[in-house]
Amino acid sequence: MPSTPVVLPLSPGRLHHGRRWLLQHAAGLALCAGLAAVALRVGHWPVFEHHGIGTLTLALLLGIGVGNGLPQPWLAPAEQGAALSRQRLLRAGVMLFGLGLTVQDLAHVGLSGVLLAVGMLSSTFALAAWVGPRWLGLDRPTALLIGAGSAICGAAAVIATEPVVRARNGEATVAVSTVVLFGTLSVFLYPVLGDVAAHWALLPQGGTGLGLYLGATVHEVAQVVAAGRSMGADVAGVAVIEKMVRVMLLAPFLLLLSSRWLARHDGPAAARRGGHTPWFAWGFLAMVGLHSTGWLPAPLESVARQAGTVMLAMAMAALGLATRWAGVRAAGLRPLALGTLLWVWLVGGGALLARGVELLGG
C-alpha cells in the first residue's frame, strides 16, 4: 500500500512573522523598485548616454527628488523596505556585478594596463585618505568614499565601500554627488585632450595609449564609454577593457580596506578575526571566476546580471530617499575641494603615469 506523503504545515507563528515582515518592507521595496525601473528606462535615452549619466546616478537623483519632495509622513511606511534595499540588496548587487568581468580582460591590456590601473587606484585613494581628513578637515568616511569613487568606478564603488567604513547616508550621497560631477566633466574634457595629444608629448599617444589613459582615470563605466565613443572606436575599445580591469580591483580593495579599517578602529584582534570582512567582496571575486570559466549558461548569466543592476539601482534609490538637502549643504565646500584635487590628479598625474608606462612598454 503506497504511503501518503506527509506535509508539515507552517506554524501560525511563522506565517504571522512572514506576513508582518512583508507588510513592513513591501512599501519601501516597491517604491525603490519603481524608482529603479524608471532609472533603467530613462538611462537608455540618448541625452543621458551621450553625457555618460548612468542608471545608478539617475536612480540616486530620483530618490533624492522623491525623498525631499514628498512629506515625511508619506514616506514613513517605506523606511524599513528602503533600509533593506540600502543594505542587503546593495551587497547582493555588488556581488553580481562581478558577472560583467572576466580574468581574460587582464590579457587584453597586458601588464602595462594592470600596472597603470593599480597605480592610479592606490595613488588616488591614498591622496584622498591623506588630504581629506588632514588638510581639508573632512570626516574620514566621507574622504574615503570620495577616494574610492574617484579611484575605482564612481557611484558603484562608493556604495560598495559604504558598509566597510560604516558611513552614514548623508556621507555616501555627498561622495556620490562629488564623483558624478567630476566624472561628467571628464566626458567633455577627454575628447579635447585626445585632439591635442599628438602635439603634446606629455599625453599618451595613439589609440591604445589614449584608451589606457581614459580607462584608468575616468570615474564611471558609462562615462568611459561616452568619452571613448567621442575619441574613436579604437580608443573606446581599449578604454572599456582598462576600465573593467580597474573595476576588477574593487574586491581586493574592499578586502584590504576592511582589514585595515578593523585594525584601526576595532583593534588588531578584530582584524585577524575578520569579523567585518565584506562577504560580498568574496562573492564578487567568485562571480568573476565563474564568468571567466564560461560554465554559466548565457540566459542565466543575463538574468543574474540584470538582477544585479536592478539591486544596485534600488540601493541607490533608497540612498536618495534617505538624503536630506540640509545634510548635503551642511557638508559645505570641502568635499568639492577634495573631488577637485583628485580630479586634477587623475587628469594630470594619470597622463604622466600613462605616458611613462607607454614609454617603458616601448
Buried (B, 14 or more C-beta within 10 A) or exposed (E): EEEEEEEEEEEEEEEEEEEEEEEBBBBBBEBBBBBBBBBBEBBEEEEBBEBBBBBBBBBBBBBBEBBBEEEEEEBEBBBBBBBBBBBEBBBBBBBBBBBBBBEEBBEBBBEBBBBBBBBBBBBBBEBBBEBBBEEBEBBBBBBBBBBBBBBBBBBBBBBBBBBBBEBBBBBBBBBBBBBBBBBBBBBEBBBEBBEEBEEEEEBBBBBBBBBBBBBBBBBBBBBBBBBBBBBBEBBBBBBBBBBBBBBBBBBBBBBEBBBEBBBEEEEEEBBEEEEBBBEBBBBBBEBBBBBBEEEBEEEEBEEBBEBBBBBBBBBBBBBBBBBBEEBBEEBEEBBBBBBBBBBEBBBEBBBEBBBBBBEEBE
